[in-house]
Amino acid sequence: MADSTTNDSTMVSLGKFKVGGYAYWAPAGTTLPTNATTALPAAFKLLGYLSEDGLTIKTDTGTTEVKDANGTTVMKVITSYAESYQFVMLEVLRAEAAKLRYNTDAVNGSDRKMTIKHQMPSGEVFVLVFEIAMTGDVKDRLVIGNATRAEFGDRQVHAGDVQVYDVTVSANDMGNGVTAIEYIGVTAVVSESSAVTEALTGKVVDQVNAEETAEPAEETPAAE
């Protein structure tokens, strides 16, 4: 499809997250996804709900400014670039969320039953993936391949507020100066005639990930 040459309101999108899973993390070295739709490997663990503020992408740049003898700026260039990602996890009883906040080796146990050691985080490297559902059935997958903990927000403990883990993660160099990769793709749509054919052949298409699975065909009753 050719790129639009006029203003197009369908190119405008909200930043909702995919229903059922907003954010996932995995150990360093895990194979990274290379598109917006393929199912994530089993190594990626769900972090649970994020707060209503969603995800904040922060950019920090350094610049060098060159002026001439009269004080006029003749050149200004970006000399450094960094990104960080801030989000608030709501599921404090989820073990994976606690591990991201406090460090993998600081948490023992499972959901709702664990021991957490509050300590200085190490330089543990991990992978982060955010699954965003853009307007018009468009998927947006944000991959941070070299992430480390950078900052933590305050944790309020009282009856009037929900418990949260407020974390800011640094997106470090993944190679060639890349801090993150964003994959945007349209969800596969199966036509009615195609769906009928696939049903007859015992195949089902996952509308989200466009993956084909086989279903056993029904047995035809023997003639009496």
Secondary structure, 3 states (H helix, E strand, C coil): CCCCCCCCHHHCCCCEECCCCCEEEEECCCCCCCCCCCCCCCCCEECCCEEEEEEEEEEEEEEEEEECCCCCEEEEEEEEEEEEEEEEECCCCCHHHHHHHHCHHHEEEECCEEEECCCCCCCCCEEEEEEEEECCCEEEEEEEEEEEEEEECCCCCCCCCCCCEEEEEEECCCCCCCCCEEEEEECCCCCHHHHHHHHHCCEEECCCCCCEEECCCCCCCCCC
